[in-house]
Amino acid sequence: MADSTQPLLSDSNSSESKLPPPRSLDETIEQCIGNFGWAQLLQAALVSFAWVFDAQQTFITVFTDSEPTWHCLDSDRCNSSSNLCTLPNETWSWDFNPHVSTISEWGLQCAGSLFKGLPASSFFLGCLIGGLALSTLADSSLGRKNMLLLSCLIMSLSSMLTALSTSIWVYAFLRFLNGFGRATVGTCALVLSTELVGKKWRGQVGAMGFLCFTLGFLTLPLLGYINNGNSWRYLYVWTSIPTLIYCCLVRCFVWESPRWLIVKGRKEEAVSILHSIGSSNAITMSFSNLCLDVQESSNPDVYDALRILVKKPWSLKRLLAVMAVGFGIGMVYYGMPLTLSNLNFNLYLGVVFNALSELPAFLITFFFMNTIKRREALIGFTALSGISSVLIASLGRQIGSFQIVLELVSFFSACTAFNMTLIYTIELFPTCVRNSALAMVRQALVFGGVFSPVMVAAGRENQFWSYGMFGLVIGLFGLFVVGLPETRGSVLCDTMDEEETKNLTKEHIIG
């Protein structure tokens, strides 16, 4: 009975403590929390739900910025095949109230394609800058939970303000601010949820976030259909209010990552959280020796984590390689839904099918992540996505409705590669820089998305500039994964020295 009641921080040298000291923080926490139970499940589900709002803000412009249908008022002077911009205003009219879209409300139907895509590009640019500015705060001063709360709050408030936009310029600025806040939502949610469990459940818990992203994506065509004929502003209001409620839930019920707390030297708080997560029978070992194995880091500067990340040649090589892969995947992942308007297919059904194609991507990640080799899978899925995209551009309208099938294959492959890249990044970097590394990879994914609206606009005239370029970029950049180590089944390290020692050991064994 003495063992089951011994304090976690006890320095007792009682001979009754027969358990060998854990080799790493990863194994220590896994022993503490025991099997995957209800506490971990509820925490992971609540944290992962942030991806729902992430998806809504990412793809909401598919509906708010779409060009509405129109009809002729004077059949003698126009017809349905006429160029809208060459017709006098009195000869045609929108099918719905002009307020259904930003295009019709502000009379942008004849503006340049780059100008029409300005809000979407501003959003991705905001994601890019926001990720660079906020990426290391979760590793240094704020922690995972507070960073998630702050990001969701900025995203929610800016979305609500977007509904009050008075011009395309104000709208684009607020979309930029929305993207700035949204930049670290998925990163913090993924890192926090996976750091609450051991390696056995890491892939499955990470996949929960991808499922929530799919659910958020699926809610958009539903909201768009319900809002059909009404102002586009309602969509921003309907997506901002639930996000505010979610912020309150995170503040009250989400725990901070025990890993991050221990690395920052806050072991008492970490132990308290582990007591809340695990059962009393599972928490029997002492943390007294843990300080000898875990390097405490008190980053005086919020960007110390990023400097540490790029200081080591091996970590910089990994970061650049996985960011290159992410750039190619991001261009296709964020660009494909925007190109649906270029296909001769119903927009609502197209968005639904794209959202549903994320479900098999989630299932693959959830059920097979523990058995799939990361490098081989990423090369395969990026190649499949690239080939499908190039076929769309090469065959064009010769294949008719078969275009949507190839589009779905390409998008599904990009979704699966997207999910695997995020899980792979978590396994490539230690706890002290993990959130920063994951944030940088997401920045590369978003950076690919910055170019997507421009390429989609150019692809309206020639599909090579959209689908063709998408295929070439994801196929070629996917090859950068060849230079990365395989991490399937590996133990998460906590410090740069521990990761470096593990790498040297592997190289010695292989050599």
C-alpha positions as CSV (number, residue, x, y, z in Angstrom):
1,M,0.0,0.0,0.0
2,A,2.9,2.3,0.6
3,D,3.8,2.5,-3.1
4,S,0.3,3.4,-4.2
5,T,0.2,6.4,-1.8
6,Q,3.7,7.7,-2.2
7,P,3.8,11.3,-3.4
8,L,5.0,11.9,-6.9
9,L,7.7,14.3,-5.9
10,S,8.9,12.3,-3.0
11,D,12.6,11.9,-2.4
12,S,12.1,8.7,-0.4
13,N,14.7,6.0,-1.0
14,S,12.4,3.3,0.4
15,S,13.5,-0.2,-0.6
16,E,9.8,-0.9,-1.4
17,S,10.1,1.2,-4.6
18,K,11.2,-1.4,-7.0
19,L,10.2,0.3,-10.2
20,P,13.2,1.2,-12.5
21,P,13.4,4.9,-13.4
22,P,11.7,5.7,-16.7
23,R,14.0,6.3,-19.6
24,S,12.2,9.3,-21.0
25,L,9.5,11.8,-20.2
26,D,7.3,10.1,-22.8
27,E,7.4,6.8,-21.0
28,T,7.0,8.5,-17.6
29,I,3.8,10.2,-18.6
30,E,2.5,7.1,-20.3
31,Q,3.0,5.1,-17.1
32,C,1.3,7.8,-15.1
33,I,-1.8,8.1,-17.1
34,G,-2.1,4.4,-17.8
35,N,-4.4,3.3,-20.7
36,F,-6.3,5.7,-22.8
37,G,-9.3,6.5,-20.7
38,W,-12.3,8.8,-20.5
39,A,-10.3,11.8,-19.1
40,Q,-7.9,11.7,-22.1
41,L,-10.7,11.1,-24.6
42,L,-12.7,14.1,-23.3
43,Q,-9.7,16.4,-23.3
44,A,-8.6,15.3,-26.8
45,A,-12.1,15.7,-28.1
46,L,-12.6,19.2,-26.6
47,V,-9.2,20.4,-27.8
48,S,-9.6,18.9,-31.3
49,F,-13.0,20.6,-31.7
50,A,-11.1,23.8,-32.5
51,W,-10.4,22.4,-35.9
52,V,-14.2,22.8,-36.7
53,F,-13.9,26.6,-36.5
54,D,-10.5,26.5,-38.3
55,A,-12.1,24.8,-41.3
56,Q,-15.0,27.2,-41.4
57,Q,-12.9,30.3,-41.6
58,T,-10.5,28.7,-44.1
59,F,-13.1,27.8,-46.7
60,I,-15.9,30.3,-46.0
61,T,-15.0,32.5,-48.9
62,V,-16.0,29.7,-51.3
63,F,-19.6,30.9,-50.6
64,T,-19.3,34.5,-49.4
65,D,-17.1,35.5,-52.4
66,S,-18.7,33.4,-55.1
67,E,-20.2,35.0,-58.2
68,P,-24.0,34.7,-58.1
69,T,-26.0,33.6,-61.1
70,W,-27.8,36.2,-63.2
71,H,-30.5,36.4,-65.9
72,C,-31.4,38.7,-68.8
73,L,-34.1,41.3,-68.6
74,D,-34.0,42.2,-72.3
75,S,-33.8,39.0,-74.4
76,D,-33.3,41.1,-77.5
77,R,-30.1,42.6,-76.2
78,C,-28.6,39.8,-74.2
79,N,-28.6,36.0,-73.6
80,S,-27.2,33.6,-71.1
81,S,-24.0,33.2,-73.0
82,S,-23.3,36.9,-73.1
83,N,-20.3,38.5,-71.4
84,L,-21.8,40.2,-68.3
85,C,-19.3,43.0,-68.5
86,T,-20.2,44.0,-72.0
87,L,-24.0,44.3,-71.2
88,P,-25.7,47.6,-70.2
89,N,-26.9,47.4,-66.6
90,E,-30.6,47.6,-67.6
91,T,-30.4,44.4,-69.6
92,W,-29.6,42.0,-66.8
93,S,-30.2,41.3,-63.1
94,W,-28.9,39.0,-60.4
95,D,-31.0,36.0,-59.6
96,F,-30.9,37.0,-55.9
97,N,-30.5,40.0,-53.8
98,P,-27.1,41.6,-54.5
99,H,-26.2,41.2,-50.8
100,V,-25.8,37.4,-51.2
101,S,-22.1,37.8,-52.2
102,T,-19.3,40.3,-51.8
103,I,-18.9,40.2,-55.6
104,S,-22.5,41.3,-56.3
105,E,-22.8,43.7,-53.3
106,W,-19.8,45.7,-54.2
107,G,-20.1,45.4,-58.0
108,L,-16.9,43.4,-58.5
109,Q,-18.2,41.1,-61.3
110,C,-16.1,42.9,-63.9
111,A,-13.0,43.5,-61.7
112,G,-9.8,41.7,-62.3
113,S,-9.4,38.1,-61.1
114,L,-6.6,39.2,-58.8
115,F,-8.8,41.8,-57.2
116,K,-11.6,39.3,-56.7
117,G,-9.2,36.9,-55.0
118,L,-7.8,39.6,-52.7
119,P,-9.8,38.6,-49.6
120,A,-8.8,35.0,-49.9
121,S,-5.2,35.8,-50.5
122,S,-5.3,38.3,-47.6
123,F,-6.5,35.5,-45.3
124,F,-3.7,33.2,-46.2
125,L,-1.2,36.0,-46.0
126,G,-2.5,36.7,-42.5
127,C,-2.1,33.0,-41.6
128,L,1.5,33.3,-42.9
129,I,2.4,36.4,-40.9
130,G,0.4,35.3,-37.8
131,G,2.2,32.0,-37.7
132,L,5.6,33.7,-37.9
133,A,4.7,36.1,-35.1
134,L,2.9,33.7,-32.8
135,S,4.5,30.3,-33.6
136,T,6.9,30.2,-30.6
137,L,4.7,31.7,-27.9
138,A,3.2,28.2,-27.2
139,D,6.7,26.8,-26.7
140,S,8.1,29.8,-24.7
141,S,5.8,31.9,-22.5
142,L,2.1,31.2,-23.1
143,G,1.9,27.5,-23.4
144,R,-0.3,25.3,-25.5
145,K,-3.7,26.1,-23.8
146,N,-3.3,29.8,-23.6
147,M,-2.1,30.1,-27.1
148,L,-5.1,28.1,-28.3
149,L,-7.5,30.3,-26.3
150,L,-5.9,33.5,-27.7
151,S,-6.0,32.3,-31.3
152,C,-9.6,31.2,-31.1
153,L,-10.6,34.5,-29.5
154,I,-8.9,36.6,-32.2
155,M,-10.4,34.4,-34.9
156,S,-13.9,34.8,-33.5
157,L,-13.9,38.5,-32.9
158,S,-12.4,39.3,-36.3
159,S,-15.0,37.1,-37.9
160,M,-17.8,39.0,-36.2
161,L,-16.2,42.3,-37.3
162,T,-16.0,41.0,-40.9
163,A,-19.8,41.0,-41.0
164,L,-19.6,44.8,-40.6
165,S,-17.3,45.4,-43.6
166,T,-18.2,48.4,-45.7
167,S,-15.8,47.8,-48.7
168,I,-13.6,45.3,-50.3
169,W,-10.6,46.9,-48.6
170,V,-12.0,46.7,-45.1
171,Y,-13.2,43.2,-45.9
172,A,-9.7,42.1,-47.1
173,F,-8.1,43.7,-44.0
174,L,-10.4,41.8,-41.6
175,R,-9.8,38.6,-43.5
176,F,-6.1,39.2,-43.0
177,L,-6.7,39.7,-39.2
178,N,-8.9,36.6,-39.2
179,G,-6.1,34.6,-40.8
180,F,-3.5,36.1,-38.4
181,G,-5.5,34.8,-35.4
182,R,-6.3,31.5,-37.0
183,A,-2.7,30.7,-37.8
184,T,-1.9,28.7,-34.6
185,V,-5.3,27.2,-33.9
186,G,-4.7,23.8,-35.6
187,T,-1.0,23.7,-34.4
188,C,-1.8,24.3,-30.7
189,A,-4.8,21.9,-30.8
190,L,-2.8,19.1,-32.4
191,V,0.3,19.5,-30.2
192,L,-1.8,19.8,-27.0
193,S,-4.0,16.8,-27.7
194,T,-1.1,14.5,-28.7
195,E,1.0,15.5,-25.7
196,L,-1.7,14.4,-23.3
197,V,-1.3,10.7,-24.4
198,G,1.4,8.2,-25.0
199,K,2.9,7.1,-28.3
200,K,0.4,4.2,-28.7
201,W,-2.5,6.6,-29.2
202,R,-0.6,9.6,-30.7
203,G,-1.8,8.9,-34.3
204,Q,-5.4,8.3,-33.3
205,V,-5.7,11.4,-31.2
206,G,-4.0,13.5,-33.9
207,A,-6.5,12.1,-36.4
208,M,-9.4,13.4,-34.2
209,G,-8.4,16.9,-35.1
210,F,-8.5,16.0,-38.8
211,L,-12.0,14.5,-38.3
212,C,-13.2,17.7,-36.7
213,F,-11.7,19.7,-39.6
214,T,-13.8,17.6,-41.9
215,L,-16.9,18.2,-39.9
216,G,-16.3,21.9,-40.0
217,F,-15.8,21.8,-43.7
218,L,-19.1,19.9,-44.1
219,T,-21.0,22.5,-42.1
220,L,-20.2,25.1,-44.7
221,P,-22.3,23.9,-47.6
222,L,-25.1,23.3,-45.1
223,L,-24.8,26.9,-43.8
224,G,-24.5,28.1,-47.3
225,Y,-27.6,26.3,-48.4
226,I,-29.6,27.5,-45.4
227,N,-28.4,31.1,-46.1
228,N,-29.1,30.8,-49.8
229,G,-30.6,34.2,-51.0
230,N,-29.6,36.0,-47.7
231,S,-26.7,38.3,-47.0
232,W,-23.2,36.8,-46.9
233,R,-22.6,38.6,-43.6
234,Y,-24.8,36.1,-41.7
235,L,-22.3,33.3,-42.5
236,Y,-19.6,35.2,-40.5
237,V,-21.9,35.8,-37.6
238,W,-23.1,32.2,-37.5
239,T,-19.5,30.9,-37.4
240,S,-18.2,33.5,-34.9
241,I,-20.7,33.0,-32.0
242,P,-20.0,29.3,-31.5
243,T,-16.3,30.0,-31.5
244,L,-16.7,32.5,-28.6
245,I,-18.6,29.8,-26.7
246,Y,-15.8,27.4,-27.4
247,C,-13.3,29.9,-25.9
248,C,-15.2,29.8,-22.6
249,L,-15.1,26.0,-22.6
250,V,-11.3,26.0,-23.3
251,R,-10.7,28.5,-20.5
252,C,-12.6,26.4,-17.9
253,F,-12.1,22.8,-18.8
254,V,-8.9,22.3,-20.8
255,W,-5.6,21.3,-19.1
256,E,-2.2,22.5,-20.1
257,S,0.3,20.0,-21.5
258,P,2.2,18.2,-18.7
259,R,5.1,17.8,-21.0
260,W,5.4,21.5,-21.6
261,L,5.0,22.2,-17.9
262,I,7.8,19.8,-16.9
263,V,10.2,21.2,-19.6
264,K,9.5,24.7,-18.3
265,G,10.3,23.5,-14.7
266,R,6.7,23.6,-13.4
267,K,6.7,20.0,-12.2
268,E,4.1,20.5,-9.4
269,E,1.5,21.8,-11.9
270,A,2.3,18.9,-14.3
271,V,1.9,16.3,-11.5
272,S,-1.4,17.8,-10.5
273,I,-2.7,17.5,-14.1
274,L,-1.4,13.9,-14.3
275,H,-3.3,13.1,-11.1
276,S,-6.5,14.5,-12.8
277,I,-5.9,12.5,-16.0
278,G,-4.7,9.2,-14.6
279,S,-6.1,6.8,-12.1
280,S,-4.6,6.6,-8.6
281,N,-3.5,3.0,-9.2
282,A,-1.5,4.0,-12.2
283,I,0.4,6.9,-10.6
284,T,2.9,5.1,-8.4
285,M,6.3,6.1,-9.5
286,S,8.4,9.0,-8.3
287,F,9.4,12.0,-10.4
288,S,12.3,12.8,-8.3
289,N,14.8,11.4,-10.8
290,L,13.1,13.1,-13.8
291,C,15.0,16.3,-13.3
292,L,18.2,14.5,-14.1
293,D,16.9,13.5,-17.5
294,V,14.9,16.4,-18.6
295,Q,16.6,19.7,-19.5
296,E,14.7,22.5,-18.1
297,S,14.3,25.4,-20.4
298,S,13.3,28.9,-19.4
299,N,13.4,30.7,-22.7
300,P,14.0,34.4,-21.9
301,D,13.0,35.4,-25.4
302,V,9.9,34.2,-27.1
303,Y,11.9,33.3,-30.2
304,D,14.5,31.2,-28.4
305,A,12.7,28.1,-29.5
306,L,13.0,29.0,-33.1
307,R,16.6,29.9,-32.7
308,I,17.3,26.5,-31.1
309,L,15.4,24.8,-33.9
310,V,17.6,26.3,-36.7
311,K,20.9,26.2,-34.7
312,K,21.4,22.5,-35.1
313,P,22.3,21.4,-38.7
314,W,20.2,18.2,-38.4
315,S,17.1,20.0,-37.2
316,L,17.4,22.8,-39.8
317,K,17.7,20.1,-42.5
318,R,14.6,18.4,-41.2
319,L,12.7,21.6,-41.0
320,L,13.5,22.8,-44.5
321,A,12.7,19.4,-46.0
322,V,9.3,19.0,-44.3
323,M,8.5,22.6,-45.1
324,A,9.2,22.0,-48.8
325,V,6.8,19.0,-48.7
326,G,4.2,21.1,-46.9
327,F,4.4,23.9,-49.5
328,G,3.5,21.6,-52.3
329,I,0.7,19.9,-50.3
330,G,-0.7,23.2,-49.1
331,M,-1.0,24.6,-52.7
332,V,-3.3,21.7,-53.7
333,Y,-5.1,21.3,-50.4
334,Y,-6.2,25.0,-50.2
335,G,-6.5,25.5,-53.9
336,M,-8.7,22.5,-55.0
337,P,-11.9,23.7,-53.3
338,L,-11.4,27.2,-54.8
339,T,-11.2,25.7,-58.3
340,L,-14.6,24.0,-58.1
341,S,-16.2,27.0,-59.6
342,N,-14.1,26.4,-62.7
343,L,-15.6,23.0,-63.3
344,N,-18.9,22.3,-64.9
345,F,-20.4,21.0,-61.7
346,N,-22.8,22.1,-58.9
347,L,-20.8,24.2,-56.4
348,Y,-22.7,22.9,-53.3
349,L,-22.3,19.3,-54.3
350,G,-18.6,19.9,-55.2
351,V,-17.9,21.3,-51.7
352,V,-19.8,18.4,-50.1
353,F,-17.8,15.8,-52.0
354,N,-14.5,17.5,-51.2
355,A,-15.4,17.6,-47.5
356,L,-16.5,14.0,-47.6
357,S,-13.2,13.0,-49.3
358,E,-11.5,14.0,-46.1
359,L,-13.3,11.2,-44.2
360,P,-11.3,8.3,-45.9
361,A,-8.2,10.4,-45.3
362,F,-9.1,10.6,-41.6
363,L,-9.8,6.9,-41.5
364,I,-6.4,6.0,-43.0
365,T,-4.7,8.3,-40.5
366,F,-6.7,7.0,-37.6
367,F,-6.5,3.2,-38.2
368,F,-3.2,2.8,-40.1
369,M,-0.9,5.5,-38.8
370,N,0.9,3.1,-36.5
371,T,1.7,0.7,-39.4
372,I,2.4,3.1,-42.3
373,K,5.9,4.2,-43.0
374,R,5.9,7.9,-43.1
375,R,8.3,8.6,-46.0
376,E,6.8,6.0,-48.4
377,A,3.3,7.0,-47.7
378,L,4.0,10.7,-48.3
379,I,5.8,10.0,-51.6
380,G,2.9,7.9,-52.7
381,F,0.1,10.3,-51.9
382,T,1.8,13.4,-53.2
383,A,2.6,11.5,-56.5
384,L,-1.1,10.3,-56.8
385,S,-2.4,13.8,-56.2
386,G,0.1,15.3,-58.7
387,I,-0.8,12.8,-61.5
388,S,-4.5,13.3,-61.0
389,S,-4.2,17.1,-61.2
390,V,-2.0,17.0,-64.3
391,L,-4.6,14.7,-66.0
392,I,-7.3,17.2,-65.4
393,A,-5.3,19.9,-67.1
394,S,-4.1,17.7,-69.9
395,L,-7.4,16.1,-70.8
396,G,-9.6,19.1,-70.0
397,R,-13.2,19.0,-71.1
398,Q,-12.6,15.9,-73.1
399,I,-13.4,13.8,-70.0
400,G,-16.5,15.8,-69.1
401,S,-17.9,14.9,-65.7
402,F,-14.9,12.6,-65.0
403,Q,-13.0,15.8,-64.1
404,I,-14.7,15.8,-60.7
405,V,-13.6,12.2,-60.1
406,L,-10.0,13.1,-60.8
407,E,-10.4,16.3,-58.7
408,L,-11.6,14.2,-55.7
409,V,-8.8,11.7,-56.1
410,S,-6.3,14.6,-56.1
411,F,-7.9,16.3,-53.1
412,F,-8.2,13.1,-51.1
413,S,-4.5,12.3,-51.7
414,A,-3.5,15.9,-50.6
415,C,-5.7,15.6,-47.5
416,T,-4.1,12.3,-46.5
417,A,-0.6,13.8,-47.1
418,F,-1.6,16.9,-45.1
419,N,-2.6,14.8,-42.1
420,M,0.5,12.6,-42.3
421,T,2.8,15.6,-42.6
422,L,1.5,17.1,-39.4
423,I,1.8,13.8,-37.4
424,Y,5.3,13.2,-39.0
425,T,6.4,16.7,-37.9
426,I,5.4,16.0,-34.3
427,E,7.6,12.9,-34.3
428,L,10.6,14.6,-36.0
429,F,11.1,17.3,-33.3
430,P,11.5,17.2,-29.5
431,T,9.1,18.8,-27.0
432,C,11.1,22.0,-26.4
433,V,10.7,23.1,-30.1
434,R,7.8,20.9,-31.3
435,N,5.1,23.5,-31.4
436,S,7.5,26.0,-33.2
437,A,8.5,23.3,-35.8
438,L,4.8,22.4,-36.4
439,A,3.9,26.0,-36.7
440,M,6.6,26.5,-39.3
441,V,5.4,23.5,-41.3
442,R,1.9,24.9,-41.2
443,Q,3.3,28.2,-42.4
444,A,4.7,26.4,-45.4
445,L,1.3,24.7,-46.0
446,V,-0.4,28.1,-45.8
447,F,2.3,29.7,-48.0
448,G,1.3,27.3,-50.7
449,G,-2.3,28.5,-50.1
450,V,-1.3,32.1,-50.7
451,F,-0.6,31.4,-54.3
452,S,-3.7,29.3,-54.8
453,P,-6.3,32.1,-55.5
454,V,-4.0,33.6,-58.1
455,M,-3.6,30.3,-59.9
456,V,-7.3,29.6,-59.7
457,A,-8.0,33.0,-61.3
458,A,-5.5,32.3,-64.1
459,G,-6.9,28.8,-64.5
460,R,-10.3,30.1,-65.6
461,E,-8.8,30.7,-69.0
462,N,-6.3,27.9,-69.1
463,Q,-6.5,25.0,-66.7
464,F,-2.8,24.3,-66.9
465,W,-2.2,27.3,-64.6
466,S,-4.4,25.8,-61.9
467,Y,-4.6,22.0,-62.1
468,G,-1.4,21.6,-64.1
469,M,0.7,23.7,-61.8
470,F,-0.9,22.1,-58.7
471,G,0.1,18.7,-59.9
472,L,3.6,19.6,-60.8
473,V,4.3,21.4,-57.6
474,I,2.9,18.7,-55.2
475,G,4.6,15.9,-57.1
476,L,8.0,17.5,-57.2
477,F,8.1,19.0,-53.7
478,G,6.8,15.7,-52.3
479,L,10.2,14.2,-53.2
480,F,11.9,16.2,-50.4
481,V,10.6,13.7,-47.9
482,V,13.4,11.3,-49.1
483,G,15.9,13.2,-47.0
484,L,13.9,12.7,-43.7
485,P,14.3,9.9,-41.2
486,E,11.6,7.3,-40.7
487,T,9.8,7.8,-37.3
488,R,7.1,5.1,-37.2
489,G,6.9,3.8,-33.7
490,S,9.5,6.1,-32.3
491,V,9.5,7.6,-28.8
492,L,8.9,11.3,-28.5
493,C,12.1,13.1,-27.3
494,D,11.9,16.1,-25.1
495,T,15.2,18.0,-25.6
496,M,17.5,18.6,-28.6
497,D,20.3,16.7,-26.9
498,E,18.1,13.7,-26.4
499,E,16.9,13.7,-30.0
500,E,20.5,14.1,-31.3
501,T,21.6,11.2,-29.1
502,K,18.9,9.0,-30.5
503,N,19.9,10.0,-34.1
504,L,23.5,9.1,-33.5
505,T,22.5,5.8,-32.0
506,K,20.5,4.9,-35.0
507,E,23.3,5.9,-37.4
508,H,25.7,3.8,-35.4
509,I,23.4,0.8,-35.5
510,I,22.8,1.2,-39.3
511,G,26.5,1.8,-39.9
